[in-house]
Amino acid sequence: MTREAIFQTSGSRGNEGDDRRILSVGDLTSDLKALLERQFSRIWLAGEISNYTHHRSGHRYFSLKDDRAQIRAVMFSNSGAKLKFEPEDGMEVVVQGKISVYEPRGEYQIIVNQMEPRGVGALELAFRQLKDKLEREGLFDPARKRPLPPHPRIIGIVTSPTGAVVRDIIMVSRKRDAGQRLLICPAQVQGTAASPAIVEAIDRLSREPEVDIIIVARGGGSLEDLWPFNEEAVVRAVAACPIPVISAVGHETDFTLCDFAADLRAPTPSAAAETAVRDRAVLLREAAARRQFLANAMRDILQRRRLKSAMLARSLHDPRRILETWSRRIRQTRDRLTQMILFRQRRAVQGLRGLTEALERRHPGVILARQQEQRRQFQQRLERQMRRINQERRLRQASLTARLDAMSPLKVLGRGYAIALLLPERELLTTSDQARAGDLVEIRLNRGTLTAEVLGRDGESAEAAQRPGKPVRKKGGGDGPDQGNLF
């Protein structure tokens, strides 16, 4: 049915009664979905990825856009598992799929079945992405490369057991050294099952105690044929192998990620065998040359010893004298050695004793006892000091009290003395010049006080002491009799 026929059947026909069909939103969306899926069931679409999301379910959601429009896209997990590279925002791709409608939102989208990077192959892009990732982790760092052992006991080989590669390695190895032992661990080197097989073979060989070198080898082929040696699991297995690994994959112009992770890259499997197996003929020539060198050296040494013996023989007159000289030297040397041994022994004993004493002094119990004794001594000293200070303070207080009591005016008054104060200012009288006849004074005794009037001073009578024109002052200012006593 054509699109026009569908829309004629599904659409409204005006007001013609029973011929009118009213659609629901769901029906219309279903009809549009069926139409789009039939009309665009297999299309190729180019665009730029944006809003890329790789969901934990394995589905990939993104948009494809160009300078004029964009379309929603989804790639389900079963299709995404076949990707050799990881899409990312901004990447130009070409996808194959079908147009459909996501009914809950009424949005049309493309369901992607295949995806290829535009302008570069998928395998090449995957190679670059994985290489950058592993290089950032340091798996290709030259500092990780290990030297090959010069004389390996057993060489392990990971390759196909039926290909020409294993025959070439065996032939080169037998030609260079027929006694070299090889341990072949067969593995599939092409196809989807190759990657886990290679990883398992490397792991098995790495656990063999006498295997000193592992060669991972394969013949030439296309990038797809060599792809198992670019798988992340294989590259990590090569890098993590505790035994030095030689990568010999493809021809001289072929490069895989195993080449970067291995300790050595060989251009061909035959070159790997030549590198790992030392040439027996060369070794024999080297051994013969060294044997001749040793023989010549021994001959020269013997010749020099003969000459020296001859010279010594000519210089000898009395063997007993020589023996006596050597005996004396031996005794002297023995005595020096004995003294040195005894000296070192004494020094060692002294050092051990010093260390023992130092350890004993530093023993926690000794340190604690010493500190407790110091604390006890400090406490005794503090108590003695406090008693001495208290005694001195009491003596000083008693002395000051006695002095204060002796100097107290009240004490003086008790011995019959008195204090005279000139009234009304209550000025203390110390000399007779301070008062005149008629002044009133207050006399303070040991018990009580008296008020008196000055009649004269220094034996003078009242009339002689009185100045002309100056009346005699009397207490109260009246004409009554004088009050007070003579001072």
C-alpha positions as CSV (number, residue, x, y, z in Angstrom):
1,M,0.0,0.0,0.0
2,T,1.4,3.4,-0.9
3,R,1.7,6.3,1.5
4,E,-1.2,8.1,-0.2
5,A,-3.4,5.1,0.3
6,I,-2.5,4.8,4.0
7,F,-3.2,8.4,4.7
8,Q,-6.5,8.2,2.7
9,T,-7.6,5.2,4.8
10,S,-6.4,6.6,8.1
11,G,-7.4,10.3,7.7
12,S,-10.7,12.0,8.2
13,R,-13.2,12.2,5.3
14,G,-15.1,15.3,6.4
15,N,-18.7,14.9,7.4
16,E,-19.7,11.8,5.3
17,G,-21.2,9.8,8.2
18,D,-20.1,6.2,8.5
19,D,-17.1,6.7,6.1
20,R,-15.4,8.9,8.7
21,R,-12.5,7.3,10.7
22,I,-11.1,9.1,13.7
23,L,-7.6,8.0,14.7
24,S,-6.0,8.0,18.1
25,V,-2.6,9.4,18.6
26,G,-1.3,5.9,19.2
27,D,-2.9,4.6,15.9
28,L,-1.4,7.5,13.9
29,T,2.1,6.9,15.4
30,S,1.8,3.1,14.7
31,D,0.8,3.8,11.1
32,L,3.7,6.3,10.7
33,K,6.1,3.8,12.2
34,A,5.0,1.0,9.8
35,L,5.2,3.4,6.9
36,L,8.7,4.6,7.7
37,E,10.0,1.1,8.5
38,R,8.8,-0.2,5.1
39,Q,9.9,2.7,3.1
40,F,13.3,3.1,4.9
41,S,14.1,-0.4,6.0
42,R,17.8,-0.3,5.0
43,I,19.5,3.0,4.4
44,W,23.1,4.4,4.7
45,L,23.4,7.7,6.5
46,A,26.4,10.0,7.0
47,G,26.7,12.5,9.8
48,E,28.5,13.8,12.9
49,I,27.9,12.1,16.3
50,S,26.7,14.3,19.1
51,N,25.3,13.7,22.6
52,Y,26.9,10.3,22.6
53,T,25.9,8.0,25.6
54,H,27.1,4.4,26.2
55,H,24.5,3.0,28.6
56,R,25.5,0.3,31.1
57,S,23.0,-2.0,29.4
58,G,25.2,-1.9,26.3
59,H,22.9,0.3,24.2
60,R,24.4,3.4,22.6
61,Y,22.3,6.6,22.2
62,F,23.4,9.6,20.2
63,S,22.4,12.0,17.5
64,L,23.6,12.3,13.9
65,K,23.7,15.8,12.5
66,D,25.0,17.9,9.7
67,D,24.8,21.7,9.0
68,R,21.1,21.5,8.2
69,A,19.4,18.9,10.4
70,Q,19.8,16.1,13.0
71,I,18.2,12.8,13.8
72,R,18.1,10.7,16.9
73,A,19.9,7.3,16.7
74,V,20.2,4.2,18.8
75,M,22.5,1.2,18.5
76,F,21.5,-1.8,20.5
77,S,24.0,-3.9,22.4
78,N,23.9,-6.8,20.0
79,S,25.0,-4.6,17.2
80,G,27.4,-2.5,19.3
81,A,29.3,-5.6,20.4
82,K,30.6,-5.9,16.8
83,L,32.2,-2.5,16.8
84,K,36.0,-2.4,16.5
85,F,36.2,1.2,17.8
86,E,34.5,3.4,20.3
87,P,32.4,6.2,18.9
88,E,32.7,9.6,20.4
89,D,31.3,13.1,20.0
90,G,32.4,15.0,16.9
91,M,33.3,11.8,15.0
92,E,32.2,11.7,11.3
93,V,30.6,8.3,10.7
94,V,28.6,6.3,8.1
95,V,25.8,4.1,9.6
96,Q,23.5,1.5,8.1
97,G,20.1,0.9,9.7
98,K,16.4,1.5,9.4
99,I,14.1,4.5,10.2
100,S,11.6,3.9,13.0
101,V,9.4,5.8,15.4
102,Y,9.8,5.9,19.2
103,E,6.1,5.8,19.9
104,P,6.0,7.0,23.6
105,R,7.4,10.4,22.4
106,G,6.3,10.3,18.8
107,E,9.9,10.9,17.6
108,Y,11.4,9.3,14.5
109,Q,14.9,7.8,14.8
110,I,17.3,5.5,13.1
111,I,18.1,2.1,14.5
112,V,21.8,1.5,13.6
113,N,23.0,-1.9,12.7
114,Q,26.5,-1.0,11.4
115,M,28.8,1.9,11.9
116,E,32.0,2.9,10.1
117,P,34.2,5.9,10.7
118,R,34.2,8.3,7.7
119,G,37.5,8.8,6.0
120,V,39.4,6.1,8.0
121,G,38.8,2.4,8.5
122,A,37.2,1.0,11.6
123,L,40.1,-1.2,12.4
124,E,42.6,1.6,11.8
125,L,40.7,3.9,14.2
126,A,40.4,1.1,16.8
127,F,44.1,0.6,16.5
128,R,44.8,4.2,17.1
129,Q,42.4,4.5,20.0
130,L,43.7,1.4,21.8
131,K,47.3,2.4,21.1
132,D,46.8,5.9,22.7
133,K,45.0,4.4,25.7
134,L,47.7,1.8,26.4
135,E,50.5,4.3,25.8
136,R,49.0,6.6,28.4
137,E,49.0,3.7,30.8
138,G,52.8,3.2,30.2
139,L,52.6,-0.3,28.6
140,F,54.8,0.8,25.8
141,D,57.4,2.6,27.9
142,P,60.9,1.6,26.7
143,A,62.0,1.5,30.4
144,R,59.9,-1.6,30.8
145,K,61.8,-3.6,28.1
146,R,63.9,-6.4,29.5
147,P,67.1,-7.9,27.9
148,L,67.0,-11.4,26.5
149,P,68.9,-14.1,28.3
150,P,72.0,-15.0,26.2
151,H,71.6,-18.8,26.7
152,P,68.0,-19.7,27.2
153,R,67.2,-23.1,28.5
154,I,63.8,-23.5,26.7
155,I,62.3,-21.1,24.2
156,G,58.5,-21.1,24.2
157,I,56.6,-20.5,21.0
158,V,53.0,-19.3,20.6
159,T,51.8,-19.9,17.1
160,S,49.7,-22.1,14.9
161,P,51.0,-25.7,15.0
162,T,50.3,-26.3,11.3
163,G,51.5,-23.1,9.6
164,A,54.8,-22.4,7.9
165,V,55.8,-20.1,10.8
166,V,56.5,-22.9,13.2
167,R,58.5,-24.9,10.6
168,D,60.6,-21.8,9.8
169,I,61.3,-21.2,13.6
170,I,62.2,-24.9,14.1
171,M,64.5,-25.0,11.0
172,V,66.3,-21.8,11.9
173,S,66.7,-23.0,15.5
174,R,68.1,-26.4,14.5
175,K,70.4,-24.8,12.0
176,R,71.9,-22.4,14.6
177,D,71.9,-24.8,17.6
178,A,70.7,-28.3,17.2
179,G,70.6,-28.7,21.0
180,Q,68.3,-25.8,21.7
181,R,65.1,-27.0,23.3
182,L,61.8,-25.5,22.0
183,L,58.4,-25.8,23.6
184,I,55.5,-25.1,21.2
185,C,52.2,-24.1,22.7
186,P,49.7,-24.2,19.8
187,A,47.1,-21.4,19.5
188,Q,44.7,-20.1,17.0
189,V,46.2,-16.9,15.4
190,Q,43.2,-15.8,13.3
191,G,39.5,-15.3,13.9
192,T,37.4,-14.3,16.8
193,A,38.7,-17.3,19.0
194,A,42.3,-16.3,18.5
195,S,42.6,-13.7,21.2
196,P,41.6,-15.9,24.2
197,A,43.7,-18.7,22.8
198,I,46.8,-16.5,22.5
199,V,46.3,-15.2,26.0
200,E,45.9,-18.7,27.4
201,A,49.1,-19.9,25.6
202,I,51.2,-17.0,27.0
203,D,49.9,-17.7,30.5
204,R,50.7,-21.4,30.2
205,L,54.3,-20.8,29.0
206,S,54.9,-18.2,31.6
207,R,54.2,-20.8,34.3
208,E,56.8,-23.2,32.9
209,P,59.9,-22.9,35.2
210,E,62.6,-23.5,32.5
211,V,61.1,-21.3,29.8
212,D,63.4,-18.2,29.5
213,I,62.0,-16.6,26.3
214,I,58.6,-16.6,24.6
215,I,58.1,-16.0,20.9
216,V,54.6,-14.9,19.8
217,A,54.6,-15.5,16.0
218,R,52.4,-15.4,13.0
219,G,52.8,-15.0,9.3
220,G,51.8,-12.0,7.2
221,G,48.3,-11.1,6.3
222,S,45.8,-8.2,6.1
223,L,45.0,-5.9,9.0
224,E,41.9,-8.1,9.6
225,D,44.0,-11.3,9.7
226,L,46.5,-9.7,12.1
227,W,43.8,-8.1,14.3
228,P,43.9,-10.7,17.2
229,F,47.4,-9.3,18.0
230,N,45.8,-5.8,18.4
231,E,43.2,-7.0,20.9
232,E,43.6,-5.4,24.3
233,A,43.6,-8.7,26.2
234,V,46.5,-10.0,24.1
235,V,48.5,-6.8,24.4
236,R,48.0,-6.7,28.2
237,A,49.0,-10.4,28.5
238,V,52.3,-9.7,26.6
239,A,53.1,-6.7,28.7
240,A,52.3,-8.5,32.0
241,C,54.3,-11.7,31.1
242,P,57.1,-12.3,33.6
243,I,59.3,-13.8,30.9
244,P,60.8,-11.7,28.1
245,V,58.6,-11.8,25.0
246,I,59.6,-11.4,21.3
247,S,56.8,-10.3,19.0
248,A,57.2,-11.7,15.5
249,V,53.8,-11.0,13.8
250,G,53.5,-10.5,10.1
251,H,56.1,-9.2,7.7
252,E,58.7,-6.5,8.3
253,T,56.3,-3.7,7.3
254,D,53.5,-5.0,9.5
255,F,53.1,-3.5,13.0
256,T,50.8,-4.6,15.7
257,L,50.2,-3.4,19.3
258,C,52.0,-6.6,20.5
259,D,55.2,-5.3,18.9
260,F,55.0,-2.2,21.2
261,A,54.3,-4.2,24.3
262,A,56.8,-6.9,23.8
263,D,60.4,-6.7,25.0
264,L,61.7,-7.1,21.4
265,R,60.1,-6.8,18.0
266,A,61.4,-9.1,15.3
267,P,60.6,-8.3,11.6
268,T,59.8,-11.9,10.9
269,P,59.4,-15.2,12.8
270,S,62.7,-16.5,11.3
271,A,64.5,-13.3,12.6
272,A,62.9,-13.9,16.0
273,A,64.5,-17.4,16.1
274,E,67.8,-16.0,15.0
275,T,67.7,-13.5,17.8
276,A,66.7,-15.9,20.5
277,V,69.0,-18.8,19.5
278,R,72.7,-18.2,19.6
279,D,74.6,-19.6,16.6
280,R,76.4,-22.7,17.9
281,A,79.2,-22.3,15.4
282,V,79.8,-18.8,16.6
283,L,79.7,-20.0,20.2
284,L,82.3,-22.7,19.4
285,R,84.5,-20.2,17.7
286,E,84.2,-17.9,20.7
287,A,84.9,-20.8,23.0
288,A,88.0,-21.8,21.0
289,A,89.3,-18.2,20.9
290,R,88.8,-17.9,24.7
291,R,90.5,-21.3,25.2
292,Q,93.5,-20.1,23.2
293,F,93.5,-16.9,25.1
294,L,93.6,-18.8,28.4
295,A,96.3,-21.1,27.2
296,N,98.5,-18.2,26.1
297,A,97.8,-16.5,29.4
298,M,98.8,-19.6,31.4
299,R,101.9,-20.1,29.3
300,D,102.9,-16.5,30.0
301,I,102.3,-16.9,33.7
302,L,104.3,-20.1,33.8
303,Q,107.1,-18.5,31.9
304,R,107.2,-15.6,34.4
305,R,107.1,-18.0,37.3
306,R,110.0,-20.0,35.9
307,L,112.1,-16.9,35.4
308,K,111.3,-15.8,39.0
309,S,112.1,-19.2,40.3
310,A,115.4,-19.2,38.5
311,M,116.3,-15.7,39.9
312,L,115.4,-16.9,43.4
313,A,117.4,-20.0,43.0
314,R,120.5,-18.0,42.0
315,S,120.0,-15.7,45.0
316,L,119.7,-18.5,47.5
317,H,122.9,-19.3,49.5
318,D,121.7,-21.1,52.5
319,P,118.2,-22.5,52.5
320,R,118.2,-22.7,56.3
321,R,118.7,-19.0,56.6
322,I,115.8,-18.4,54.2
323,L,113.7,-20.8,56.3
324,E,114.7,-19.0,59.5
325,T,113.8,-15.7,58.0
326,W,110.4,-16.9,56.8
327,S,109.9,-18.6,60.2
328,R,110.6,-15.3,62.0
329,R,108.3,-13.4,59.7
330,I,105.6,-16.0,60.3
331,R,106.0,-15.8,64.1
332,Q,105.9,-12.0,63.9
333,T,102.9,-12.1,61.7
334,R,101.3,-14.6,64.0
335,D,102.1,-12.5,67.1
336,R,100.6,-9.4,65.4
337,L,97.6,-11.3,64.4
338,T,97.2,-12.6,67.9
339,Q,97.6,-9.1,69.4
340,M,95.2,-7.7,66.8
341,I,92.6,-10.4,67.6
342,L,93.0,-9.9,71.3
343,F,92.7,-6.1,70.9
344,R,89.7,-6.4,68.7
345,Q,88.2,-8.9,71.1
346,R,88.7,-6.6,74.1
347,R,87.3,-3.7,72.1
348,A,84.4,-5.8,71.1
349,V,83.8,-6.9,74.8
350,Q,84.1,-3.3,75.9
351,G,81.8,-2.2,73.2
352,L,79.3,-4.9,74.2
353,R,79.6,-4.0,77.8
354,G,79.1,-0.3,77.0
355,L,76.1,-1.2,74.9
356,T,74.8,-3.4,77.7
357,E,75.2,-0.6,80.2
358,A,73.6,1.8,77.8
359,L,70.7,-0.5,77.3
360,E,70.4,-1.0,81.1
361,R,70.5,2.7,81.6
362,R,67.8,3.1,79.0
363,H,65.7,0.3,80.3
364,P,62.2,1.7,81.0
365,G,62.3,0.3,84.6
366,V,65.7,1.9,85.3
367,I,64.5,5.2,83.8
368,L,61.3,5.1,85.8
369,A,63.1,4.3,89.0
370,R,65.6,7.1,88.4
371,Q,62.9,9.5,87.7
372,Q,61.0,8.4,90.8
373,E,64.1,8.9,92.9
374,Q,64.6,12.3,91.3
375,R,61.0,13.2,92.1
376,R,61.4,11.9,95.7
377,Q,64.6,14.0,96.1
378,F,62.9,17.1,94.5
379,Q,60.0,16.6,96.9
380,Q,62.2,16.3,99.9
381,R,64.2,19.4,98.8
382,L,60.9,21.2,98.3
383,E,59.6,20.2,101.7
384,R,62.9,21.3,103.4
385,Q,62.8,24.6,101.5
386,M,59.2,25.2,102.4
387,R,59.9,24.5,106.1
388,R,63.0,26.8,106.1
389,I,61.0,29.6,104.3
390,N,58.1,29.2,106.8
391,Q,60.5,29.2,109.8
392,E,62.3,32.3,108.4
393,R,58.9,34.0,107.8
394,R,57.8,33.2,111.4
395,L,61.1,34.5,112.9
396,R,60.9,37.6,110.8
397,Q,57.3,38.2,111.7
398,A,58.1,37.8,115.4
399,S,61.1,40.2,115.1
400,L,58.9,42.7,113.2
401,T,56.2,42.3,115.8
402,A,58.6,42.9,118.6
403,R,60.1,45.9,116.9
404,L,56.6,47.3,116.1
405,D,55.5,46.7,119.7
406,A,58.7,48.4,121.0
407,M,58.2,51.4,118.8
408,S,54.4,51.7,119.5
409,P,53.5,55.0,121.1
410,L,51.1,53.2,123.3
411,K,54.0,51.2,124.7
412,V,55.8,54.5,125.5
413,L,52.7,55.9,127.2
414,G,52.5,52.9,129.4
415,R,55.9,53.8,130.9
416,G,54.6,57.2,132.1
417,Y,55.1,59.4,129.1
418,A,52.4,61.6,127.5
419,I,51.7,63.1,124.1
420,A,50.7,66.8,123.9
421,L,48.6,68.1,121.0
422,L,48.1,71.8,120.4
423,L,44.4,72.6,120.1
424,P,42.3,73.2,118.1
425,E,44.5,71.9,115.2
426,R,45.6,69.0,117.3
427,E,49.2,69.7,116.2
428,L,51.8,67.4,117.9
429,L,54.0,69.4,120.3
430,T,57.7,68.5,120.2
431,T,59.2,71.8,121.4
432,S,58.1,74.5,123.8
433,D,58.4,77.2,121.1
434,Q,55.3,75.8,119.4
435,A,53.0,77.0,122.2
436,R,52.4,80.2,124.1
437,A,50.9,81.1,127.3
438,G,47.2,80.7,127.2
439,D,47.2,78.0,124.5
440,L,45.1,74.9,125.1
441,V,46.7,71.5,124.7
442,E,45.4,68.0,124.8
443,I,47.5,65.6,126.8
444,R,47.1,61.9,125.9
445,L,48.0,59.5,128.7
446,N,48.2,55.7,128.8
447,R,44.6,55.7,129.8
448,G,42.5,58.7,128.9
449,T,43.3,62.3,128.0
450,L,43.5,65.7,129.7
451,T,42.9,69.3,128.5
452,A,45.3,71.9,129.9
453,E,46.2,75.6,129.5
454,V,49.8,76.8,128.9
455,L,50.7,79.2,131.7
456,G,54.4,79.4,130.9
457,R,57.4,77.6,129.3
458,D,61.0,76.8,130.2
459,G,60.5,78.0,133.9
460,E,59.1,81.4,133.0
461,S,56.1,82.7,134.9
462,A,52.8,83.4,133.2
463,E,53.3,87.1,133.3
464,A,56.8,87.0,131.9
465,A,55.8,84.7,129.1
466,Q,52.8,86.7,128.2
467,R,53.5,89.3,125.6
468,P,52.3,92.8,125.9
469,G,48.7,93.3,124.7
470,K,48.1,89.6,124.4
471,P,45.4,88.3,126.7
472,V,45.7,84.9,128.3
473,R,43.6,82.4,126.4
474,K,41.2,80.4,128.5
475,K,39.2,77.4,127.6
476,G,35.6,78.3,126.9
477,G,36.5,82.0,126.5
478,G,34.7,83.1,129.8
479,D,35.8,84.9,133.0
480,G,35.5,81.8,135.2
481,P,38.4,80.0,136.9
482,D,41.1,78.4,134.8
483,Q,40.6,74.8,133.8
484,G,43.3,72.1,133.3
485,N,46.7,71.4,134.9
486,L,50.1,72.8,134.5
487,F,52.2,71.0,131.9
